[in-house]
């Protein structure tokens, strides 16, 4: 809220350019926050997709986690007033790629009760396929 006060003060002083700089900073902070949320939910989404691929099965719990993660990613990315999105498919894919390693490490703890190492999961799981599947689910679902 301090930034809003600063913008108001700058506008009252006729310093429009300076006010616009603060607006741009607020916009960047908002986008960063949204990307962080997408990253966090992306880890959960990828974790369950990795588990499904590794164990070649699913559970109701995993399916619900996938659906909840999808919903949260879509809600975070949705622009309310213009009905568009904040981030395009490339930005979402980049965020998923960034989240993948965290998801893989978590999956190693859970797949077959933690019997697989991260390195073994890397060998048996197709990273690009998992990320593409996640991206398709986000964009289509």
MORAVEN-V540133 format. One record per residue. N is the residue number from 1. BURIAL is + if it has 9 or more other ideal C-beta (glycine too) atoms within 8 Angstrom, else -. Layout:
N	BURIAL
N	BURIAL
//
This chain:
1	-
2	-
3	+
4	-
5	-
6	+
7	+
8	-
9	-
10	+
11	+
12	-
13	-
14	-
15	-
16	-
17	-
18	-
19	+
20	-
21	-
22	+
23	+
24	-
25	+
26	+
27	-
28	-
29	-
30	-
31	+
32	-
33	-
34	+
35	+
36	-
37	+
38	+
39	+
40	+
41	+
42	+
43	+
44	+
45	+
46	+
47	+
48	+
49	+
50	+
51	+
52	+
53	+
54	+
55	-
56	-
57	-
58	-
59	-
60	-
61	-
62	+
63	+
64	-
65	+
66	+
67	-
68	+
69	+
70	+
71	-
72	+
73	+
74	+
75	-
76	+
77	+
78	+
79	-
80	-
81	-
82	-
83	-
84	-
85	-
86	+
87	+
88	-
89	-
90	-
91	+
92	+
93	+
94	-
95	+
96	+
97	-
98	-
99	+
100	+
101	-
102	-
103	+
104	+
105	+
106	+
107	+
108	+
109	-
110	+
111	+
112	-
113	-
114	-
115	-
116	+
117	-
118	-
119	-
120	+
121	+
122	+
123	-
124	-
125	+
126	-
127	-
128	-
129	-
130	+
131	+
132	-
133	+
134	+
135	+
136	-
137	+
138	+
139	-
140	-
141	-
//
